Amino acid sequence: MTPKGIENANAIIEACKLTLAGLDQADPEWKKVLQSTIEVMEDLKTKFFLKTNLAIPITNASRKDATELQSLVEKHDLSRFPEVLTRLRGNMEKLLKQAKMEGIIIT
């Protein structure tokens, strides 16, 4: 059985790839954030953190943001795109910080 954190990571990567594919003449900064998200998630998939229950809340939030971005691109309504992208970026920063697992003792 695939851990929920890994499952979410795969969904985030897929949603970001589909979002990138749908962004034609968009802000290059948006594309940069999405590409960075894909790279970070690919790297994190090899880390222990995503296999723990600690990863589930933040990866759920990131997955929700990534799928919302995908939905906005599919609807051709980018009015909320910067807001959702900022939220995704914040969640990704939080995920990276948590993935370091500083102060966590495994017993």
C-alpha positions in Angstrom: 0.0 0.0 0.0 1.3 3.4 -1.0 1.6 5.9 1.9 -0.8 8.8 1.6 2.1 11.3 1.5 3.6 9.6 -1.5 0.1 9.4 -3.1 -0.4 13.1 -2.6 3.1 13.9 -3.9 2.3 12.0 -7.1 -1.0 13.9 -7.5 0.7 17.3 -6.9 3.3 16.5 -9.5 0.7 15.5 -12.0 -1.5 18.5 -11.4 1.5 20.9 -11.7 2.5 19.3 -15.0 -1.0 19.6 -16.4 -1.2 23.2 -15.2 2.2 24.0 -16.8 1.0 22.5 -20.1 -2.1 24.7 -20.0 -0.2 27.9 -19.3 0.7 29.3 -22.7 1.5 33.0 -22.4 1.5 33.1 -18.6 3.8 35.0 -16.2 7.2 33.2 -16.3 7.3 33.4 -12.5 4.2 31.2 -12.3 5.9 28.6 -14.4 9.1 28.8 -12.3 7.1 28.2 -9.1 5.3 25.2 -10.7 8.5 23.7 -12.1 10.1 24.1 -8.7 7.2 22.4 -7.0 7.6 19.5 -9.3 11.3 19.2 -8.6 10.8 19.5 -4.8 8.1 16.8 -4.8 10.2 14.5 -6.9 13.0 14.9 -4.5 10.8 14.5 -1.4 9.3 11.2 -2.7 12.6 9.6 -1.8 12.6 10.9 1.8 11.2 9.1 4.8 9.0 12.1 5.8 6.4 11.5 3.1 5.9 8.0 4.4 4.9 9.2 7.8 1.5 10.5 9.1 3.1 13.8 9.7 3.2 14.5 6.0 -0.5 13.9 5.4 -2.0 17.3 6.5 0.5 19.5 4.5 0.5 17.3 1.4 -3.3 17.3 1.5 -3.3 21.1 1.5 -0.7 21.2 -1.3 -2.6 18.7 -3.3 -5.8 20.8 -2.9 -3.9 23.9 -4.1 -2.3 22.1 -7.1 -5.6 20.7 -8.3 -7.3 24.1 -7.9 -4.6 25.6 -10.1 -5.2 22.9 -12.6 -8.9 23.5 -12.5 -8.4 27.3 -13.0 -6.3 26.7 -16.1 -8.8 24.2 -17.5 -11.6 26.8 -17.0 -9.4 29.6 -18.6 -10.1 31.7 -15.5 -6.8 32.9 -14.1 -8.2 35.6 -11.9 -7.6 33.6 -8.7 -4.4 32.0 -10.0 -1.9 34.3 -8.2 -3.7 33.8 -4.9 -3.8 30.0 -5.1 -0.2 29.9 -6.4 1.0 32.0 -3.4 -0.8 29.6 -1.1 0.8 26.6 -2.8 4.2 28.2 -2.5 3.7 28.8 1.2 2.6 25.2 1.7 5.6 23.9 -0.2 7.9 26.0 2.0 6.2 24.6 5.1 6.5 21.1 3.7 10.2 21.5 3.1 10.7 22.8 6.7 8.7 19.9 8.1 10.5 17.3 5.9 13.8 18.2 7.7 12.2 16.5 10.7 14.2 18.6 13.1 13.3 17.9 16.7 11.5 14.7 15.9 12.6 11.6 17.7 11.7 8.3 16.1 11.1 5.6 18.8 
